[in-house]
Amino acid sequence: MNQTEKKRILFICTHNSARSQMAEGFIRHFYNDRYDASSGGTEPSRVNPYAIKVMEEVGIDISGHKSKSVKQFLDEKFDYVVTVCDKANEACPFFPGAKNTMHRGFQDPSLAKGTEEEIMEVFRSVRDEIKEWIGETFGKGTHRS
């Protein structure tokens, strides 16, 4: 399958630091033959170091990812625009270049408090939820527009 036949996905969350970065990482790792994934934030910050660590635990390197503004994608076309947090869904309910929009809210792991291990557990839990949802949503067959 060549680049033009791939479906394009944009994952959006508030800071583009954890949830959308993990979702992009899973698509790139498992379904790169079918999808071209990007991610952006309504208020971009930086990729959360805990997100990088928990993705490394499952063999996926997102350490080279950068936090990006969703604004840089406004002139682009996407087959799927997916908000992965409720704040982003409220801030960005309409995306001009989207054929299909989806929302699947996940807990914000960056709000986790406690010891290093307790914080890691929250990030692992969210990572695993995202992985399962990605597999169920994008991993079965080819999605039609």
C-alpha positions as CSV (number, residue, x, y, z in Angstrom):
1,M,0.0,0.0,0.0
2,N,1.5,3.4,-0.9
3,Q,1.3,6.6,1.1
4,T,-1.7,7.9,-0.8
5,E,-3.8,4.9,0.0
6,K,-3.2,5.1,3.7
7,K,-6.0,6.6,5.8
8,R,-4.9,9.7,7.7
9,I,-5.6,10.0,11.4
10,L,-5.2,13.1,13.7
11,F,-5.3,12.5,17.4
12,I,-6.1,15.6,19.5
13,C,-5.8,16.2,23.2
14,T,-5.2,19.4,25.3
15,H,-1.4,19.4,25.6
16,N,-0.4,16.8,23.1
17,S,1.8,15.4,25.8
18,A,0.5,11.9,26.7
19,R,-2.8,10.5,25.4
20,S,-2.6,11.7,21.8
21,Q,1.1,10.9,21.7
22,M,0.5,7.3,22.9
23,A,-2.3,6.9,20.3
24,E,-0.1,8.2,17.5
25,G,2.7,5.8,18.7
26,F,0.4,2.8,18.7
27,I,-0.9,3.5,15.2
28,R,2.6,4.1,13.8
29,H,3.9,0.9,15.5
30,F,1.1,-1.6,14.7
31,Y,-0.8,-0.1,11.7
32,N,1.7,2.0,9.8
33,D,0.9,-0.1,6.7
34,R,-2.7,1.3,6.7
35,Y,-2.7,4.6,8.5
36,D,-0.6,7.8,8.6
37,A,-1.0,9.1,12.2
38,S,-0.3,12.6,13.6
39,S,-1.2,14.3,16.8
40,G,-1.7,17.8,18.1
41,G,-2.9,19.7,21.1
42,T,-5.3,22.6,21.7
43,E,-2.6,24.0,24.1
44,P,0.6,22.1,23.2
45,S,3.3,21.8,25.8
46,R,5.8,18.9,25.7
47,V,5.8,15.1,25.5
48,N,5.4,13.9,29.0
49,P,8.5,11.8,30.2
50,Y,6.2,9.3,31.8
51,A,4.4,8.7,28.5
52,I,7.8,8.1,26.9
53,K,8.7,5.6,29.7
54,V,5.5,3.6,29.6
55,M,5.6,3.3,25.8
56,E,9.2,2.2,26.0
57,E,8.0,-0.6,28.3
58,V,5.9,-2.0,25.4
59,G,8.7,-1.5,22.8
60,I,7.5,1.7,21.2
61,D,9.8,4.7,21.1
62,I,8.0,8.1,21.1
63,S,11.0,9.9,22.5
64,G,11.5,11.7,19.2
65,H,7.9,13.0,19.1
66,K,7.3,16.7,19.6
67,S,4.2,18.4,21.1
68,K,2.5,20.3,18.2
69,S,-0.4,22.7,17.9
70,V,-3.6,21.4,16.3
71,K,-3.5,24.7,14.3
72,Q,-0.7,23.4,12.1
73,F,-3.1,20.8,10.8
74,L,-6.0,23.0,10.0
75,D,-5.4,23.1,6.2
76,E,-4.9,19.4,5.9
77,K,-7.4,16.6,5.2
78,F,-7.9,13.6,7.5
79,D,-10.0,10.5,7.2
80,Y,-10.3,10.5,11.0
81,V,-9.9,13.2,13.6
82,V,-10.1,11.7,17.1
83,T,-10.3,13.7,20.3
84,V,-8.9,11.6,23.2
85,C,-9.8,14.0,26.0
86,D,-13.0,15.7,27.0
87,K,-11.4,19.2,27.1
88,A,-10.2,18.9,23.5
89,N,-13.6,17.6,22.4
90,E,-15.1,20.7,23.8
91,A,-12.4,23.1,22.5
92,C,-12.3,21.5,19.0
93,P,-15.8,20.0,18.3
94,F,-15.4,20.7,14.5
95,F,-12.3,20.1,12.4
96,P,-12.5,21.5,8.9
97,G,-10.5,18.8,7.1
98,A,-12.1,15.8,8.8
99,K,-14.1,13.2,6.8
100,N,-15.0,11.5,10.1
101,T,-14.7,12.7,13.7
102,M,-14.6,10.5,16.8
103,H,-14.3,11.1,20.5
104,R,-12.9,8.6,23.0
105,G,-12.1,10.3,26.3
106,F,-9.3,8.8,28.4
107,Q,-8.3,9.8,32.0
108,D,-5.5,12.4,32.0
109,P,-2.5,10.6,33.4
110,S,-0.5,13.8,33.8
111,L,-2.8,14.7,36.8
112,A,-1.6,11.6,38.7
113,K,-0.1,12.2,42.1
114,G,1.9,10.1,44.4
115,T,5.2,8.1,44.2
116,E,7.0,7.5,41.0
117,E,5.6,4.0,40.9
118,E,2.0,5.2,41.5
119,I,2.3,7.8,38.7
120,M,3.8,5.1,36.4
121,E,0.8,2.8,37.2
122,V,-1.7,5.5,36.1
123,F,0.3,6.0,32.9
124,R,0.4,2.3,32.3
125,S,-3.3,2.0,32.8
126,V,-4.1,4.7,30.4
127,R,-1.6,3.4,27.9
128,D,-3.2,-0.1,28.0
129,E,-6.7,1.4,27.6
130,I,-5.5,3.4,24.6
131,K,-3.8,0.3,23.1
132,E,-7.0,-1.8,23.5
133,W,-9.2,0.9,22.0
134,I,-6.8,1.5,19.1
135,G,-6.8,-2.2,18.3
136,E,-10.6,-2.5,18.5
137,T,-11.2,0.7,16.4
138,F,-8.4,0.7,13.8
139,G,-6.9,-2.8,14.0
140,K,-9.8,-4.7,12.4
141,G,-9.8,-4.8,8.6
142,T,-9.8,-1.6,6.6
143,H,-12.0,1.1,7.8
144,R,-14.3,2.7,5.2
145,S,-14.8,6.5,5.2
